[in-house]
Amino acid sequence: KCLQARYSAKVFYTHAGCTLVALNPFQPIPHLYSLDVMREYHSDPSTSGKHTQVCQYISNVKIWTLQILFELTWTSRCLMKYYATVAASSQKCQDTVEKIERRVLGSNPIMEAFGNACTLRNSNSSRFGKYIQLQLNGSQLLVGASVQTFLLEKTRVAFQAPNERNCHIFYQMMKGATEKQRLEWMLPLDQDFAWLPHAEKTLEEDCLQETVEAMINLGIDESKRTQIFRILAGLLQLGNVDFRPASEEAQTCFLQKTADLLQVPLDELQSCLTVRTLRAGKQSVLKPCSQSECSVRRDCLAKVIYAQLFDWLVTFINNSMCADSSMWCNFIGLLDVYGFECFLLNNLEQLCINYANEKLQQHFVAHYLKAQQEEYVTEGLQWSFIRYQDNQGCLDLIEGSPSSIFSLLNEECRLNRASDAKRFCVRLQKELSDNASISWDKFSKQPHFTVAHYADKVSYQIEGMMEKNKDPVPPELISLLQNSQDSLLHSLFADGDHESEGLRGHSKVVTVVSKFRNSLESLMKILHSTTPHYTRCIKPNPDCRPLTFKREEVIAQLEACGIVETINISAAGFPIRIPYGNFLQRYGLITNTRLTAQMNQSNSPEMRNQAVLGSAVEDVLNVVLKRRAPNSTLSPDDNNNMVHCGRTKVFLTHSLLEMLEVHRNRVRSQKAFCIQCCWRRYQNRQRNLKRQAATRLQLQLCVFCAVWMDALAEAELDDAEDFIENEASSVLPKLDRLLKERGSVQLSSIQEPVMVRGWPIGLAMASAPSITVSLTATGFQRIMSMMACLKIPFRNGEYKVKTNQFDQGVASIRAQPRGSIKVHLQRSPLLYADMHPVHKTDVVTGFNQILLERP
């Protein structure tokens, strides 16, 4: 859940114990590994405790020797880039550092092209182990580097499992070669190769130009590059050679191309592949090989050439960047190893790879336990409660003595007899049945054995295991290659001491298992003499989709790489370790200790006194423990299984950490409630004061408005001028121009209907019970407003408008007018009176109300 949450937030690195867990985003994250970030991190003194980037994990490490264990080429590439950048930050020897940096980083494309392949696990899987030493002088400057490889999976050259591919270099040649190079390498565009499956699949790694540029940067001249590619092309043609009679013509064609590319005689090549030389004393006997034996010798020739070419490249790389032993005294080692493997078909290669992972897991557990023990002892804790999964039984099964899988396998290979898988399986059951780490499936038809590794159970097929362990190279093949006209191919085998299959004597036979075990033991010696750090690289999903997290896939890998065991070891003791200062900074509020306020004062004497800090920490813990059990106290005899106060740190279990968090949240809630109460009380007081002030203001404003309105009404009603209209019955009275402009209307006291013109007419007060009014207005808005004021229905015709004199009671306190009355409608506060009072007999509102309020 932690990894998934961080991965969703695009945080790809997580710290677990002494291990850095790296999740593959499967998309470019350019800012994460930029030079500016590297330099900024290196110059920041506070970065020693951060783990947000892979390059951060080893920065500012003040130790003489350091060993970094890695499981992904990209991770080691980033780390080499980081350290080379850090070393180049010093102007001293900057040219040398940059030169070595280019060669160290430039070796990666070559090593990956020749040693990596597309497998079921990922498209760029390392098929060999790689150990890189970055050599430092006394000033911690990069002065050189060296590369050590082990257990190259050379069988992949002649055999590829279903849905897997050969090494990248062959596909790079087929897809990146120019027309001229195709002619020179005899690789027609339309030709198919038996050892080149899934050639139609295009990968990012299929880039020939990058490999060629890396060769140029390392100093491999054009002639050597031409020889390398011609030899590789010869291996592809060799893979098309078939030993069935029906393909004799095609066999001759492919053999001819192979002989031309390897620059060996055709007849000698054919004889070496089809005829076996037997020695009887001092005499040699030639014996034709069977069809299967011919295929084995063909594959053997391809594997030995490819392995020697790979070793030559590694030697050339070391010669180009390795410093003299007198120039360096310290180093940083990067181990890029293949991870735990379990396929449908597992043979000797998977057994050796998983054996190496067992050794590294044991070293990892031992180192982690040692680090835990050292910290506990330093802080004054006991180390008697840690239990962990020990894989020593599995290692005894594989490499133990007197009987183990390796010892029985080597003994079987040293015997001069034909290999028999069923016989070897029976012997394994007889010799190793007492070991609980091995088992057999009684219902399986194929001879096999199953080993219970620390990560998972793996079933290994026995068929072909003895032949791979012998790895025989017929002497006539070595002789053929030593006589090659190609100078590079000749030099690869000129001084080679290859064992022939006919040699007798146990001391002369060096098996693949023995070589691999010896190289692994030398590597383990280096690991034991250094201070290791670990990076575990996790694939969040099997389909390599960007930012896609599959829980089951991640859990399986965490178990396989030992992270789960790390967590179990940590949880067996006190997994939570917090320095006193950090503890008080988070939990000091439980007791309101004054030290909490001094957290930011680094110069405070109390902050440097561990005894003072420890006493404050115990007070906090006692409060929490007493809440859980009233009689509980922090003592060695009580609750020692939950918490322990060391010299500078407090060690907690998860249960007590949860109790601390619950108590902290409760205290924070209480304090937050107090703050809320005070704030709300303050808010209520302020709100009441504002309401009182607003009420006073409103009261004063109302008094002012009432006085002001009364004054305006009195001025308008008392100061209005009377206008006498002409009494012509047939002629419409002509209104004065001033009257029109002011918008006043004139009502006549004559009982006959009178035409009244004017706008607006908000109120009409008549001197008679009824008046017929004819209204004239212009403009839609005026007409609608007038109709609304007088409550006139919206239809055409003549209308009879009644006054409110009889409906609403007294219309005015004044006497009925004897002449005409002027309704003055200038803009004044009277316009805002209610012109449509409610239809109640006991209510007088609007304009009449204003009149009634007069004295």
C-alpha positions, 0 to 999 in steps of 0.5 A: 500500500505504501509503494502504491500510494507513493507510485500514484504520486510519482514518487518512485523511490522508497527506503526500507531498512538498509534497502532502497526500493526503486519502482520502474515508471516505464516512462522518461522522468528527465528532471529526476536525473538531471545534472543540476539536481545531482549537483544541488543534492551533492552540495546540500549538507542535509541530503544524507538522510533523504532517499528520494532519488537513487543518486541520493543514496550514496552521496556524501558517504564518508567511508573508505570503501563502499559496496553498492548492490544493484539489480538493474542496469538503469540503476547502476547507470544512473549511479555511475553518472551521479558519481562521475558528475560529483567527481567532475565538480572539482576542477582538479583533474577534471579532464581525467575525470571526464575522460573516465566518465565517458568511458565508464558510461560508454561501456554500458551500451557495449555490455548491454548489446552483447550481454543483454537480451529480451526475455519473459521478464523484460526487454533488456534483461542482463544475461551476465553478472557485472561488477564495476569498481570506480577507483578513487585516489586519496582525495576521493577523485575518480581516477579509473574504473574496472569491470568484472563479469561472470556467468555469461549465458552463452547458450542463448546464442544457439538456443532461445526459449519460446517468446524470447530473443537472442542477444541485442547485438544480432538484431542491431546488425540486422536492423541498423546495417547499411547496404554496404555493410550488409554486402560486407557481412553477407546479411541479405535483407530477405534472409531469415536466421534460425538463431534470430527469432522474433526479428520483426519485433522492434525494441528501443535497444535495437540501435546499432549506431549507439553501440558503434559510437560507444566502441569509437569512444572506447578506442576500438578502431574501424578495422577491429569493429569490422572484424567483430561484426564479421565474426558475429555475422558468421555465427548467424550463418552457422546457425542456419547450417542443418545436418539433415540429408535433404538440406545438403545443398543449403548446408554447403551454402551456409557453411561457405558463408560461415567459412568466408566470414570466419576466414577458415577453410571450408573443408576443415570447418565441415570436417570439424563439425561432422567428424570426431577425433578419438585418441587411443594412446598415441593414435588418433581415430576419426569417427563420423558424428551422428546428426545430434552430435553434429548439432552439438558441435555446431552450437559449441563452436558458436558459444565458444567464439561468442564467449571469447569475443565477449571476454575480449571486449571486457578486457579492452574496456578495462585496459582503456579505463583501469588505473594503475594500482599505485594511483588509487587506494579506495573504491566504490563497487557497483554490482549489477546482478540478475535477479531470482529466476523461475521459468517453465523450463529451468536448467543449469543457468537458472540454478547458478543464478538462483544460487548466486541470489541465495548467497547474496540474500544470506549476505544481505540478511547477515549484514542487516542483522549485524547493523540492527545488532550494532544499533541496539548495542549502541543504544543499550538494548538486548538482542535476544528476540530477533527471529528470521528465515535462515536459508543456510539449509538451501545453500547446504543443499546446493554447495555443501559437502560432502554431498550437494547438487554441485558436488554430485554434478561435478562428480558425474561430469568427471566420470568418462561415461555418457550422461544419463538424466534418470540415473543422476536423478536417482542418485540425487534422491539417494544422497540428498533425500534428508535435506528438506529443501529438495523434493521431487514430483513422482508423477512427472515423466521428465527427470527433475528436482525441486529446490525450495529457495528463499523466494520460491520453489523452482523445478529444474530439469536434469536433461542436458544439465551435465553437458552444460556443466562439462561445456566441452570444446573439441580440440579440433575446433580450437585448432580450427580457430587458431588457424583462422586468417582473421587476426582478431579471431586468431588472437582470441584462441592463440593463448587459450587453455581450453580443456578437451573432452577426451582428457582424463584426470579429475584435476584437469576438468574444470566445470562451469559450476566450479568456475562460477562458484570460484568467481562468486566466492571472490566476489563475496570476499569483496562484499564482506570487506566493504560496507554495502548498500542495497537497491531493489528494483521492482517492476510494477506490472509485467506489461511495462505500461507507464504508471500502472501498479499491479499489487500481486506482481509487486508482492511477488517481487518483494518476496523474491528480493528479500524486502518482506524478510527485511520487514519481518526482521525489523518487526521482530524487534523495535521497528520504529526508532526516533531520535529524542528531538524528533520524538518531542517535536511530534509528541511533546504536546501530550505533556505540554513540555517547554522543550517543544517550543525550543525545537527550532533552537539548535543552540539551546543547551537543553536540546544538546542534553540527551538526559534532559530530552530522555526525561521529557520523552519518558514523561510523554510515554508514561502519560500514554502508558498510564492511559492504557493501564493505570498502573503502567510505568516505563520501567525495564520490567513493565512494557519493555516489549513495547518501548525502550528508551536508548541513549539517543533514540526511543525504540517503539513497536507499531502498537505503541506508535498507534497509541501515541498517535491516538493520544496525540490526536485526542490532545490536538482535538481538545486543543482545537476545541478550546481554540474553536470555543474561544474563537466562536465566543470572540466572533459572537461578541463582535457580531453582537457589537456590530448588531447594536451599532447597526440598530442605533444607526438604523433608528437614527436614519429612520427618524431622519427619514421620517422628518425629511419625508414630512418636510418634503410632503408639506413643501409639495402639497402646500407650495403647489400653484393652482391652475384654472382651466378654461370652461370650454365644453367642446374644446380640450383645455390647452395646457401650459408648456411649463405644465407639460415639461413638469409632467403635471396633470390637472383634474377638473371639478366639473361633473362632466367627463374631462379629458386629462392628459399627462404622465405619469398618473400615479394617484388620482384624487377626484372631487366627485364620486366618479370621473371618466378619465381619458389617458394619453401616453407615448412609449411602451414602457410608459403605457405599461407603467401607467396601466400597472399603476391604475390596475387597468386590464391590458385590453382595448376600449374605454375604461371607467376608473373609480377613485378610492374615496368610497373603497378605501375610506377617507382619501384626504384629511383636507376638504374636497377641492372647490377648484382644480387640484394639481397632482405634482409628479416630479421625482420626490420621495413621494414616488416611492410610496405604496401606490396600490394599498391592500384591499382592507377597509381598516388600513390606510397606506401609501400617499393617503397615509402620508397625508394622514400623518400630517399634524 
